């Protein structure tokens, strides 16, 4: 797979999953009550920070595991399945609490904490392990997350009070289960996905 196609795949996957993620709903809900510009700055900074963290973790895995890299993919698939189960049966939460902090700081902390170990972070680690191109994956993932943050901050003031996350949580849980199963299949049998041109 050429670089442009890989970039587009990572961007679309990360942005697509973030659209239905709890972090996005938390940001929409937050900007329904707070000024959107400082919220966007804080959210974008948090997304960049977690993307860098995910790329570093994925890069370390590539460097140290070498031929055993399939273990990272297997672990990522299992984590996605576990998170899908959590979404399907766990309680919803927007994670937005504010204790005298600025809008920017609150948005940064909220998004950063919600993203740690979240779906898109796991997917980014898996993409680094798959394509072994940290800059490409990091750039595409960061752009996807910041794009979604932009949409959330633009729509939040209008849609925040009307968004019903429960149904979307179930849809996202099903998609995560599918992606998790495919990730495990790829870890066990990479030849099944040779069309992706992964390393």
N, C-alpha and C positions, 0 to 999 in steps of 0.2 A: 504494500500500500504506500502511495506517495505521501509526502509530508502534508500537502494541502488537504488531502482526503482524511488523513489521520487527525489533523487539526479540527476539521469540520465534525468528525465523528465524536471526538472528545468534547468539543464545545456543545454539540447538540445533546449528547448524553447527560453531561453535567447540568446544563441549563434546563433540560427537560425534567430531570429528577428534582432539581431545586424548585421548579415551579409548583410542584405538589407537595413540597416538604414542609414540615412543621416550622422550620426557620423562616420560610417565605410567609407563612400565615402569621407568624409572630411579628414580622416586619410590617405586613399590611395592617395588622391590628394596632401596632405601635404608631404608625404614621397616620392612622385615623384619629389619633388623639394628640399627636405632637407635630411640630414643624418638620416637613419632609426633607429639606435640604441638609440640615445637620444630621438627621437620622440616616440619610443616604451616605454621607461622608463616613460616619461611624461604621455603618454596615459594610461599605466597600472596603474600608481598611481592615475590618475583621475577616472578610472573605479572602483578602490578599494574604493576611497572616496565616490563616488556616491552610490555604493552598500551598504556601511556601513550606509549611510544616509537613503536609502530605507528600510533597515532592521530595523533601529531604528523607523522609521515612522510606519512600519507594526507592530512592536512589541508593540508600544504604542497603536495602534488601537486594537490589540488583548487584551491588558491588561485592557483598559478602556471601550471598547464597549461590550465585553462578548457576550451575546445572540443577541445583535444588530449588530454583525460583518457582517451580510449580507449587511448592508448599505455600508461598505467599498468595498465589491465586486461589488455592484450595481454602486457605484461611479466610481470604476475602469473601469468597462465595458463602462460606459457613456464616460469617458475620452478617452478610446481607440477608440470608435466610432467617437468622435470629432477629434481626431488626424488623424484617417483614412480619414475623410473629408478634413482636412487641407492638408494632403499629396496629395489627389486627385486633389485639386483645387489651392493649395498654390504654391508660387514660390520656386524653388530649390535654395539651397545655400550650399557652402562647409564650411562656417563659418571661414575660415582660414585667419586671418590677423595677421601680425607680425610688431610690432613697436619697433624695437631695442631689443627685448627680445631674450633669448637663445632659441634654438630649443626645449629643454626639457620643459622650462617654457611655451613657446607658445603652445606646444602640450598639456600640462596639462590643461592650461586655456581653450583652444579650446574644448577639450573633456569634461571637467567638465561642462562648460556652455551649450554645446549641449545636455548633458545627463540629466541635471536638468529637471525633469518633462517629460522626453522622454519615449518612449514605454517600453524599458527594465526596467526603473526605476519603472514605474507603474506596470508592470508585476511582478517585484520582491516584491513590496508591497503586491500585490494580493496573491502571493505564500506564503508569511509570514502569511497573514491572513487565508489562506486555510490550510496550514500544521502546523501552530503554532510551527515551529521548526526553529528559527532564524539562528542558526549555520549551519544547513543543507542547507537552502535556500541561505544564504549569501555566503557560500563556493561554492555552485554549480553555483550561478549567477556570482560571481567574476571570477571563473575559465572559465566560458563561455565567459565573456567579454574580459578577458586577452588573451584567445585563439584566438578570432577574431582579437584583436589588433595585435597579433603576425603575423597572416596571412596577415593582411593589410600592416604591415611594411615590410614583406618579398616580397609581390607582388606589393606594391606601386611603387617602382622604375621602374618596367616593365609594369604595367598596368595603372598607374595613368592617362596617357594622352589618353587612349583608352576607359576607362569606361564611359558608357552612362547611367547615373542614372535615366533618365526620365521613361523608360519602367519599371525598377525595382520599382520605386516609386509607379507606378500604381498597380503592383502586391502586394507590401507590404501594400498598402492602402486596397486592397481587403482582404488580410489575417487579417489585424487588425480589419476590420469591422466584419469578421467572429468570431475572438477571442472575440471582444467586445460583440457581440450578445450572444455568449456562456457563457461569464462571467455574463452577466445580467440574462440569463436563470438559471445559477447555483445559483445566489443570490436569485432569486425568488423561485426556486424549486431545492434545493440541492439533493433531491432524484434522479433526472435525471442523476446525475453523481456519484452515490454511488460507482461505480467501482473504482473511484479515491481514495477512502478511506479518504476523507478530513474530517477535524475536523468540 
